[in-house]
């Protein structure tokens, strides 16, 4: 396949297939829950997310196994080094800080469209059935299953493919756009794109899918799960917000630091290969 063909495949075809498959999976999960509970199926979002996550993860595992067996792109994954885990958690806190700034900016916009979109977003994020069972499955699905699935799809498949056929900066931006658009809801698209950039950075720097999954889990838990599970006092919320805002700067500095180290290691490796090649010619 030509270079243009590979770029088109990994930047257009594969993302479209992944997004279409994801929407189909959501529709399939909705239909299952609707057939079980009837017209109030949207109030059982925890069940929808659980089915979606479980089926999607199983399909991704099969796909990754297929890719390894037939020599396609292998998705790097491991337990991770301590500094990678810290970086992943810091990135999650930074994403929360960026999201908070995003919502502050959105709230300043005087537009009926934005106001209605915010109302729909708040309605979507509401837990309708506050039973202990619903809360438990809501947290399990939204803070564990969905992050694993979305990282498998958008970092393990989409972003990994883009990395092999273009500059990393383009891969980060385009994969983040795909991740944002996939969320569909107009308010979500904005902060999901920003979060997608950070998650792609975590994956690119660590070269470890487990780290981007960890970052995504922490982001979802501290952004929503903890508030579903507990009644957080206002002063604790302020402290968390301050930590999140401070983490933005830490994340930027850490990202630059790791990127510089990564470039030096790459240059050193390239120099070594060049010397080895010249030695063989001599």
N, C-alpha and C positions, 0 to 999 in steps of 0.2 A: 504494500500500500504506500502511496506517495505521502510526503510530509503534510501536504495540504489535506489529504484524505484522513490522516491520523488526527490532525488538529480538529477537523470537522467532526470526526467520530467522538473524540473525547471532550470537546467543548460544546457540542450541540446535540448529537444523537444520544450519547450515553446519559447526559443530564435529563433530556426530555423523556427518555425511557424510564429512568429512575423516578422522576417526578410523577409521570403517568401511573407507574406501578404503585407509587405511594398513595396517590389519590384513590386508586382502585382498591387498595388495601383498606383505606379509611371507609370507603363506601361499603365494602364487604362487611367490615366490622359493625358499621351502623345497621346494616340490614339484619345481621344476626341478632343484635340486641333488640331491634325493633320487632322482629318476629317472636322474641321471647317475652317482652314486657309491654308491647303495644305502642300507643301514641305518645306515651311519656318517655320514649327511649332516650331523648336528649338529656334527661335528668339523671341518666345512668352513665355519665361520661366515663367514670372509672372502669366500667365494664368494657366500654368501647376501646379505651386506651389499652386495657389489659389484653384483649383479643388482638388488637392491632400490633402491639409490641411482641407478643408471643409468636404470632405467625410470621411477622416480618423478620424477627431475629433468626428464626429457624430457616427461612428462605435465604437469608444472607449467609448463614453458616454453610449451607449447601453450595451457594455461589462461590464463596471463598475457597472451599474445598475443591470445587471444579477448576477454579483458576490456578490453584497450586498444582493440581494433577496435570494440567495441560500446559503449564509453563507461562501463564499470563502474569499480570502484575500481582506480586505477592504483597499482602498488606502487613507491614511491620507491626509487631505487637510483643510486649513483654511486661514483666512486673514493674519495670521502671526504676530509675535511680531516685534516691531521696530528693535531690535537687530538682528533678523533673516533676515529682509529686508536689513539691512546694510551689513550683512555677505554675502547675496546673490549677492549684487552689487559688493562688494569687490572681491568675487570669480570670477565674470564676468571679472573684470579688470585684475585679476591675470591670467585668462585663455588667455586673449589677450596678456599679457606680455609673457606668456609661448609660445604662438603661434608665437609671433615675434621672440623669441629666436630659436624656431624650424625652422622657415624659414631662419634665419641667418645661422644656422648649415647646412641646406639643400643646401643653395647657395654655401657653401664651398666645397661641394662634386663635384669632377670633373668626371661626368658620363653623357654619351649621353642619357641614360635611364632617369636619373633625369631631365636633361635639357628638353627633350621632354615631360615628365610628367608635368613639371612646365608650359610649353607652353600650354598644354591641360587644365591645371588648370586655368591659366589666361584667356584663351578663354572661359571656362565654367563660370567664374565669371563676364565676360563682359556683360553689359546691352546693348543689340543690338538695342532696340527701346527706345531712350531717351525722348519720349514724356512725358508730365506731367501725363497723365493717366497711362502709363506703369510704371513710377517711383513710383507713389502712390501705385499701386497694387503690385509692386515688394517689397516695404517696408512692406506693410500690410501682404503679404504672407510669406516673408522670416524672418520677425522680430516679427510676432505675431502668425500666423497660424501654421507654421512649428515648431517653438519652443514648442507650446502647444501640437501638435501631437507627436513630438519625445519624449517629457517628459512623456506623457501618456503611450507611448509604452515602452520606454527603462528604465524609472525609475518606473512608476506606475505598469507596468506588469512584465517586465523582472527582474529588480533589486529587486522589492518587493518580487517576488517569490523566488529569490535566497537568500534573507535575512532570509527567514523562513526555509531554508534547507542548512545551511552552515555558516561558519564564515564570518563576515562582510567584512573582508579584501579580501576574495576570491570573494565575491559578487561584491564588488567595481571593482576589476580587470577584472573579466569575463564579467560583464555587460558593462564596458568601451570598452573591445575588441569587443563585439557585436555591440556597438554603432559606433565604428570606422570602422569596416568591412562593416557595412551597407552603409556607404557613397560611397564605391566602388572605387572612384578615388584615386590612390595611394598616392598622396600628401595629400589629405584630410584625408585619413585613419590615418596618423600619428598624426596630431594635434587634430583630432576628438577623438582618444583614450585618449589623455591627457585631453581634455575638458570633456570627459565622466567620468574620475576619479574625477575631481572637481565637476561636477554636481551630481554624486553619493554621494559625501561627503556632499554637501549641503542638499540633500534629506535625507540622513541618520542622520545628525546632527539635522536638523530641524524637521524631520519626517513630512514633509509638501510638497506635490507636487507643491503647488503654489510657494514656494520659489525656487525650481529648475527651474520652468517655468520662473520666474522673472529673474534669473541668465542667462538663455539661451536667453531670449529676449534682455537683455542688451548686452550680448556678440555679438549677431548677429547684433544689431543696431550699436554699436560702432565699430564693426569689418568690417561692410559692408554698412549697411543702411545709416549711416550718410554721407558716401562718395558718395553714389548714389544721396542723396538729395541735398547735399551742396558741394561747392567748398572750401574745407578746406585749409586755408593757411598753408604753410610749418611750420611756428613757432608754430602754434596751434597743428599740428601733432606731433612735438617734445615734447611739453608739455604733450600731451596725452600719448605718449610713456613712458615718465618718470614716470607718474602716474601709468601706467600699470606695469612697472618693479618693482616699489616700492610696489605695491599691492601684488606681489608674496610672499614677506616676511610677509606682514600683514595677508594674507590668511593662510599661514602655521602656524603662531603663533595663530591666532584665531581658526583654526581647532583643534590644540592641546588643547587649552584652553577649548573649548566646549566639546571635547572628554573626558577630565579629569572630567569635571562637570557631564557629562552624566554617566561616570563610577561610580562616587561617588553616584549619585542618584540611580543607579541600585543596588549598593552594599547596600545602606541604605534600599531600598525597599526589597531586598532579606533577609536582616537581620530581618526586621520587619515581613516578612512572616514566617521566621523560628521561631521567638519568639512566634508568634501567633499560629503556628502549634504545638509547644511544649506545649503551654498553654492549647490548646484543648486536647492534649493527657493526660496532668496532671489532 
